[in-house]
Amino acid sequence: METKELKGFVQESFEDRLRNDRVPMLSIRSLRLAIGITIDELRTRIFEMTGHQYGRGTISAVELGHRGASVELLGHLERAYGLEAGSLETAYPPKRQKAAAPGAGKHEAGAA
């Protein structure tokens, strides 16, 4: 396929997906790499725009799918990437919180 034909094919495919309400999905890591910035540059952007600092490990774990992104982090990523609010969504299933053991956190009367 010629470059011009390929561009037309990609555009048509994108428009078809939009018509069918299927928004293309892209990992946030792929987005960062497409923009051409490092994790540290992303962290700097987030800090400069929001005043919030995230560790390299946090960003990396979210990018690799080892942990989910909070609504707050998604909002910060949207700002850092110049996206509209609500543009990023996560399909990461939330972790279940462990149930506390019976009596955990309770102090017995008279105990020091």
N, C-alpha and C positions, 0 to 999 in steps of 0.2 A: 504494500500500500504506500502510495506517495504521502509525503508529509501533509500536503493540503487535504488529501482524502482522509487521512487519519484524524486531523483536527475536526473535520466535518463529522466523522463517525463518532468521535468522543463527544462533541457538542450535541449531536442528535441523541446519543445514549443518555446523556445528562438530562436533556429536556424530556425524554421519555420517562425517566425515573421521577422527575418532578411532577409530570402529569399524573403519574400513578401514585403520587404521594409517598414515594420511596426516596427519601433523602439519602444521598450518598454518605457512607460512613467512612471516616478517616481517623486513624488513631492520633492521639495528641502528640505522640512521638513522631509520626510521619509528618504532621503539620509543622512541628518544630524543625525537623530536618529539611523540609521543603522551603521553609523560610531561610534556612541556613544559619541558625544560631545554636550555640551550645547550651547545655543545661545551666551553666553558670550565667550566661548572658540572659537566659529566660528568668532566672532567679533575680538578677539585677533589675530587669524590666518590671517584674512584679513588685519588687521592693520600692522602686522609684515611683510607680503608679499608685501603690496601695499602702505602702509603709509596712507591709507584712513580709516577714522572711520565712522562706521554706528551705529546708535542708536539701542538699543534692540527692540524698537517699530517698526523701519523700517524693520528689519529682520523678526520680528514676523508677521507684516502686509503682507509682501510679501509671507511668508510661508503659511499663512492662506488664501491667495487669496484676501485680502482686498485692495491690491494695486498691481500694476505691478512692475516689476523689470526693471530698465534701462539697456541698453546695458553695461554700465560701471559696474553696480552691478553684472550682470550675469558674466562678465569677472572676477571680483574679487572673486565671488563664485567658478568659475572654478579653479582658482589658489589655493584657500583655500582648495578645495577638491582634488587637484592634477589631474584635468581633462584636456583634450586637449581643446584648444581654440575652441569655437563654439559648444561644447558638450551640453550646456544648452540652451534650447529654452523656450519661454514663449507663452502660448496660451491666456494670459490675454489681453482682448481688450483694446486698448488705450482709455483713457478718451477724450471726446471732450472738447476742450477749449471753455469757454464761450465767446461769442462775446461781445466786449466792447460796452457800451452804446454810442449812437451817441454823439460826442463832448467830450467824456471822455478823460481826459489827455490834453485837449487844454486849453490854457489860452487866455482870451479875451484881446484885446489890451487896454492898459490903466489900467487894473486891477492890484491891488497891491498884 
